[in-house]
Amino acid sequence: MKKIRVAIDGPAGAGKSSVSRLTAERLGYSYIDTGAIYRALAFFMGDTAVEEHDKIRELLKNFEVSFRISDGVNHVFLNGNDITAEIRTENISRKASSISAIPFVREALFEMQRKYAETGGVVMEGRDIGTVIMPDAELKIFLTASPEKRAKRRMLELEAKGQKVDFDELVKEIKERDFRDSNRAVSPLKQADDAVLVDNSGINLEQTVDVIVKYAEERGAE
């Protein structure tokens, strides 16, 4: 059985996490959520400030993250302990965003991500997987949707949590984030030259997964 590597990149709100998890389940592969790795480090830092680089370097020496899908949920383990719920707070999100801009942190976590991919049989998602982490992946997908469609999905998510949001403001925020992600100095969001563009503006989650699994099978995945 051939175990290929699948890289899924794309802008915020395109559904990368859900699509990647389901694709991994369908293929029987591991699912690597690269954003969760940065969140795990932010959690591991505790009270350590983002500016305390020497302390962060020491923490990285004893930092191990693993993943396991159970009951449809991608569980994240830090040094063997399940921290799935703890890393989804707004505070952790902000801290993770800040440390992701530190060059030595990105390089250390790049190496960690590359090791996940060594044996194949992985679906890895992020913003620079096909261009930086797995440039030789057998299948690269650039998953996107229109800003309006992504804003609509986000609005429904927030309304389900009882939050009132302005649709036009969400569209504006998504366009601004797209610009920042695409123009940042370190590992900008970019479609790899050999990536397959999948626009899921007009199809649902299951249909998106069907498209990607079909491409994976064409690349020899069994």
LINKARA-V33411 format. One record per run of one state. SS is the DSSP state (~ for helix, > for strand, _ for the rest). FROM is the first residue (numbers start at 1). LEN is the number of residues. If there is no record, write none. Layout:
<<SS;FROM;LEN> <SS;FROM;LEN>>
This chain:
<<_;1;4> <>;5;5> <_;10;6> <~;16;12> <_;28;2> <>;30;4> <~;34;12> <_;46;7> <~;53;8> <_;61;4> <>;65;6> <_;71;2> <>;73;6> <_;79;2> <>;81;2> <_;83;3> <~;86;3> <_;89;1> <~;90;10> <_;100;3> <~;103;15> <_;118;4> <>;122;5> <_;127;2> <~;129;5> <_;134;5> <>;139;6> <_;145;2> <~;147;14> <_;161;6> <~;167;17> <_;184;12> <>;196;4> <_;200;5> <~;205;14> <_;219;4>>
